[in-house]
Amino acid sequence: MAFKTLIGLLILLSSQIVFGQTQQLFENIEFTDSMKLVIMHPHFDEKDTFVKYDLIIDKKNTFDSIASLFTYGQEVTNYFNRNEPSIILLSGTKTIDRWSINPEVSSIRVKGKSYKFDTDIVLELASKYPLKYSYERIEFNSQEEFDNFQSDIIKDSTLLFMYKPNFNYDGSFDLRFTKSRKFKHPKGITEYLEPIVLKITGEKNFRISYIANSYNMSHPDQYTMTIKCKRSLFDQFEDKNAEKLDWVDEIYSATAFKNNYIQQ
């Protein structure tokens, strides 16, 4: 009898521990009438790998009834799939928070870490609250031109959200470094460049990055770094350790996402 009691207590304790590991994704989020919950596959996935997970919930009572379903469990291996659907919480057209799910391994990514998550819940909800979206990429010559466009498109009730152009930079240029003991990796080159660039600009209105493009991948004996910045930095920058390549003007573009689903 005592043995059975002990087993029962262990089972109860075990279930409490497992339960304690689950977390609510939308904990402490108060859904309002202006908010939307959108789950969508990435627009660049031409095969629409996970399109069946696309959904939209834009009614407060519906969100309140399903919010508790979005629970995640213990941390798991961080498997990345570039075609992962995104969970996007919107207020109007502004993104409040964003996560991603990987249906292949039933996981959700929260703040850079992956956790166990039942992606079948999303499938079931998508059958009840389907989303069919379209997107459009628009180019602009100036901030004023974009502002005029934004003032019009914001009135469109089908607009979900928009990736806005970044007008902080005039363009970019590349610096090519030969791989050596001094320049072993992109992180070290970035640390080498930052104080030099700051001395010219006086403020951090630039971005240094290493892009894993075809040239960098096929030429492992060098590192080509890209600097997004104002044109004045390109004009003044000189460094004997780097080959400075041509200036490339920034293309200012926005991508607008719209809800095309017509309720039957």
Secondary structure, DSSP 8 states (H G I E B T S, - for coil): -HHHHHHHHHHHHHHHHHHHH-EETTTT----TTEEEEEE--TT-TT-TTGGG-EEE--HHHHHHHGGG-EE-SEE-----TT--EEEEEETTEEEEEEEEETTTTEEEETTEEEE--THHHHHHHHHSB--EEEEEEEESSHHHHHHHHHHHTT-TTEEEEE---TT-SEEEEEEEE--SSS-SHHHHHHHHHHHHHHHHSS---EEEE---HHHHH-TTEEEEEEEE-HHHHHH---TTSEEEEEEE--EEEEEEEE-----
